[in-house]
C-alpha cells in the first residue's frame, strides 16, 4: 500500500510540526515512479529507466529550489547573472562541494567551468573518474562581488539548499573544497590545519576537506608542488573510501570518454 504525505498526517493525527522539504520531494518521487509504472503495464520499471526518472525529477526539484531563493542580497547584486545549481549524477556515491560561483560559473549557470573547474576535471580524470558520474555543487549558488569569500549570512541563506542536495543525493563520501566548504561541516575549521583529516556530516557521511582548485592556481614553486601532492592524496583517500563503500558504482562508463586535457 502506497501512502502520501497527507495519508501519513491523517494516520498519525497530523502531529508533525513540519515536514522537511526533502521528505516531501521523496514522497512525490514515489508517486511519480508509481504513475510511470503504468506505462509498463504495472510491471517493475527497468532500473535504467527508473534511474533516469529519478535523476530528472530530483534535478528539477533542486533547480526549482535554487531559482526560487531570494534569501540574501547576492541575487540582486550587479555582478549576478545566473544562479548556479549543482550538476552531475544525483545517484552518485561521491559529492564534491566548493565555495561559490566565479565569473565563468555565473555567466554559464554551471559550477566549476572556469580555470579552477578545468583543474578539478583533470584531477578527477587522472583518478579515472568522469565528472558526469559525480555530483558537483557549491555552498552558495550566487557569485559574490569581486569573487570575495561568502559572508556568514550568505552561507546561512543557502544552507537549506545544500542540506537538501545532500539529503536527496545521499552520498557515501563528500569532498569539501576550500575553507568555506570546510566551515560548513566544521565551525571554526582551518583548511590548512584540517585538510586531509576525515570529518563526519551528521555522524554518518565521511567528509574529506582539501584545498580548493583555485588555491592551487595561485601557488608557485615548491609550495605549489607540495600543495598539489596534498590535494592528490586527499582525493585518492576520498575516492578509495567511496569505492570501499560503493564497490560496484561505475565512475566511468567508457575509459576512452575521459579527456585528461579538459
matplotlib code that plots the C-alpha trace (Angstrom):
import matplotlib.pyplot as plt

x = [0.0, 1.4, 0.8, 1.0, 2.2, -1.4, -2.3, 0.5, -0.6, -4.1, -2.9, -0.7, -3.2, -1.3, 1.1, 4.1, 5.0, 6.9, 7.7, 11.1, 11.0, 13.3, 10.9, 8.0, 10.1, 10.9, 7.3, 6.4, 9.1, 7.5, 4.2, 5.9, 7.5, 4.2, 2.5, 5.2, 4.9, 1.6, 3.4, 4.9, 1.6, 2.3, 5.4, 8.6, 10.2, 13.6, 16.4, 18.0, 14.6, 13.9, 17.3, 16.7, 13.3, 14.8, 17.7, 15.4, 12.9, 15.5, 17.4, 14.2, 13.4, 16.9, 16.8, 13.3, 14.6, 17.7, 15.7, 13.1, 15.7, 15.8, 17.2, 20.1, 21.2, 23.6, 20.7, 20.3, 24.0, 25.3, 27.6, 24.8, 23.7, 22.7, 22.2, 24.3, 22.8, 24.8, 25.2, 26.2, 24.8, 22.3, 22.6, 26.4, 28.2, 30.7, 29.7, 32.1, 31.2, 33.1, 32.6, 30.8, 30.4, 33.0, 32.8, 32.5, 30.1, 27.9, 27.9, 27.1, 25.0, 27.1, 29.6, 33.3, 33.6, 36.4, 40.1, 39.6, 36.9, 39.2, 41.8, 39.2, 38.2, 41.8, 42.2, 39.1, 40.1, 43.6, 41.8, 39.8, 36.5, 34.2, 32.9, 29.5, 29.4, 29.8, 27.8, 29.5, 28.0, 28.9, 27.9, 26.3, 24.7, 25.2, 28.5, 29.8, 31.1, 34.7, 34.8, 35.2, 34.7, 31.0, 29.7, 28.3, 24.8, 25.1, 26.1, 23.3, 20.8, 21.9, 22.1, 18.7, 19.6, 23.0, 21.3, 18.6, 21.1, 23.0, 19.8, 18.4, 21.7, 22.7, 26.4, 28.7, 31.6, 31.9, 34.9, 34.9, 36.8, 38.2, 37.7, 34.1, 33.1, 35.1, 33.4, 30.0, 31.0, 33.2, 32.6, 35.9, 37.7, 41.0, 41.7, 45.5, 45.1, 42.1, 42.8, 43.3, 41.6, 38.2, 35.1, 31.6, 28.5, 25.6, 27.5, 27.1, 28.7, 32.6, 33.8, 37.4, 38.4, 41.1, 42.3, 40.1, 41.5, 41.6, 44.0, 46.3, 46.3, 47.6, 50.6, 54.2, 57.4, 58.0, 54.8, 52.8, 54.4, 53.7, 50.1, 49.4, 50.6, 48.5, 45.3, 46.1, 46.5, 43.2, 41.3, 42.7, 41.8, 38.2, 37.9, 39.3, 36.8, 34.0, 34.9, 35.0, 31.5, 30.1, 32.3, 30.1, 29.5, 30.7, 32.8, 33.3, 31.3, 33.9, 37.5, 38.0, 35.5, 37.7, 39.7, 42.7, 43.4, 40.0]
y = [0.0, 3.4, 6.3, 10.0, 12.7, 13.6, 10.0, 9.8, 13.1, 11.8, 8.4, 9.9, 12.6, 15.4, 15.8, 16.8, 20.5, 20.5, 18.0, 18.7, 19.7, 16.8, 14.3, 15.7, 15.5, 11.9, 11.0, 12.9, 10.9, 7.7, 8.8, 9.8, 6.3, 4.7, 6.7, 5.8, 2.1, 2.2, 2.7, -0.7, -2.3, -2.1, -4.3, -3.3, -0.3, -1.2, 0.0, 2.2, 3.9, 4.3, 5.9, 8.4, 9.3, 9.8, 12.0, 14.2, 14.6, 15.4, 17.8, 19.6, 20.0, 21.3, 23.8, 25.0, 25.5, 27.4, 29.6, 30.5, 31.6, 35.3, 34.8, 37.2, 40.3, 38.4, 37.7, 41.4, 42.2, 43.9, 41.0, 38.5, 36.9, 33.3, 31.2, 28.1, 24.9, 21.7, 19.3, 15.7, 12.4, 12.5, 8.8, 9.0, 7.9, 10.9, 14.5, 17.5, 20.8, 24.0, 27.6, 29.9, 30.5, 32.7, 34.8, 31.9, 30.0, 33.0, 33.6, 30.0, 29.0, 25.9, 25.0, 24.7, 25.6, 28.2, 27.6, 26.1, 23.8, 22.7, 21.7, 19.9, 17.9, 17.0, 15.7, 13.6, 12.3, 11.4, 9.4, 7.6, 9.4, 11.0, 14.3, 13.5, 10.4, 12.6, 15.5, 18.9, 21.9, 25.0, 26.1, 29.2, 29.5, 33.1, 34.8, 37.3, 40.6, 40.5, 36.8, 37.6, 35.0, 34.5, 36.3, 34.1, 35.5, 34.4, 30.9, 30.8, 31.9, 28.9, 26.4, 24.8, 24.2, 22.5, 20.4, 19.4, 18.4, 16.2, 14.6, 13.9, 12.5, 10.6, 10.4, 7.9, 10.4, 14.2, 16.1, 19.7, 22.0, 25.1, 26.9, 27.9, 24.3, 23.1, 25.6, 24.3, 20.9, 22.2, 25.5, 27.3, 24.9, 25.8, 24.4, 24.4, 22.5, 20.2, 19.2, 15.5, 14.7, 12.9, 14.6, 13.2, 15.0, 14.3, 11.4, 9.3, 10.8, 10.9, 14.3, 14.9, 18.6, 19.7, 22.8, 24.5, 24.2, 28.0, 27.9, 25.6, 28.0, 30.8, 28.8, 28.8, 27.0, 24.4, 25.3, 24.5, 21.1, 20.3, 21.6, 19.5, 16.4, 17.1, 17.6, 14.4, 12.4, 13.8, 12.9, 9.4, 8.8, 10.0, 8.0, 4.9, 5.2, 5.8, 2.6, 0.6, 1.8, 1.5, -1.0, -1.5, 2.1, 2.9, 6.0, 6.0, 4.2, 4.2, 5.0, 6.4, 9.1, 10.6, 13.5, 14.2, 17.5, 19.0]
z = [0.0, -1.0, 1.3, 0.5, 2.9, 3.6, 4.3, 6.9, 8.5, 8.9, 10.1, 12.8, 13.8, 11.9, 14.9, 12.8, 13.3, 10.0, 7.2, 5.7, 2.0, 1.0, 2.6, 0.6, -2.5, -1.9, -1.4, -4.6, -6.4, -5.2, -6.7, -10.0, -10.2, -9.5, -12.2, -14.7, -13.9, -15.6, -18.9, -18.3, -17.5, -13.8, -14.2, -12.5, -14.2, -15.7, -13.4, -16.1, -16.8, -13.1, -12.6, -15.5, -14.0, -10.5, -11.9, -13.9, -11.1, -8.4, -10.6, -11.4, -7.7, -6.9, -9.7, -8.6, -5.0, -6.3, -8.7, -6.0, -3.5, -2.6, 0.9, 0.6, -1.4, -3.8, -6.1, -6.6, -6.9, -10.1, -10.7, -10.6, -13.9, -13.2, -10.1, -10.2, -9.0, -8.7, -11.6, -12.4, -11.3, -8.5, -7.8, -7.2, -4.0, -4.4, -3.9, -4.3, -2.6, -3.4, -2.1, -4.6, -8.3, -10.1, -13.2, -15.7, -13.5, -13.1, -16.9, -17.8, -14.8, -14.2, -11.4, -11.9, -15.5, -15.3, -14.8, -11.3, -12.8, -15.6, -13.0, -10.9, -14.1, -14.7, -11.1, -11.5, -14.9, -13.7, -10.9, -13.7, -12.8, -15.3, -13.7, -15.1, -12.7, -9.6, -8.2, -8.0, -6.3, -4.2, -0.7, -2.1, -5.5, -6.5, -7.3, -4.6, -5.9, -7.0, -6.1, -2.4, 0.2, 1.1, 4.2, 7.0, 6.3, 2.7, 3.7, 6.1, 3.4, 1.2, 4.0, 3.2, -0.4, 0.3, 3.0, 0.6, -2.0, 0.5, 1.7, -1.7, -3.2, 0.0, -1.0, 0.6, 0.7, 0.4, -0.7, 0.7, -1.5, 0.3, 3.6, 3.1, 2.4, 5.4, 7.7, 6.7, 8.1, 10.9, 12.6, 13.1, 10.9, 9.3, 5.8, 6.3, 9.6, 8.8, 5.2, 4.8, 8.1, 8.0, 9.4, 9.7, 8.5, 10.9, 12.3, 9.1, 5.9, 5.8, 4.6, 3.3, 3.4, 0.9, -0.8, -3.5, -7.0, -7.2, -4.3, -6.3, -9.2, -7.0, -5.7, -7.1, -6.8, -4.1, -2.3, -5.5, -5.7, -2.1, -2.3, -5.5, -3.8, -0.7, -2.8, -4.8, -1.6, -0.2, -3.4, -3.5, 0.1, -0.5, -3.8, -2.1, 0.8, -1.7, -3.6, -0.4, 0.5, -3.0, -4.9, -7.9, -8.9, -12.4, -12.0, -15.8, -18.5, -21.2, -20.3, -23.8, -23.0, -20.3, -21.5, -19.2, -21.0, -20.2]

ax = plt.figure().add_subplot(projection="3d")
ax.plot(x, y, z, "-o")
ax.set_aspect("equal")
plt.show()
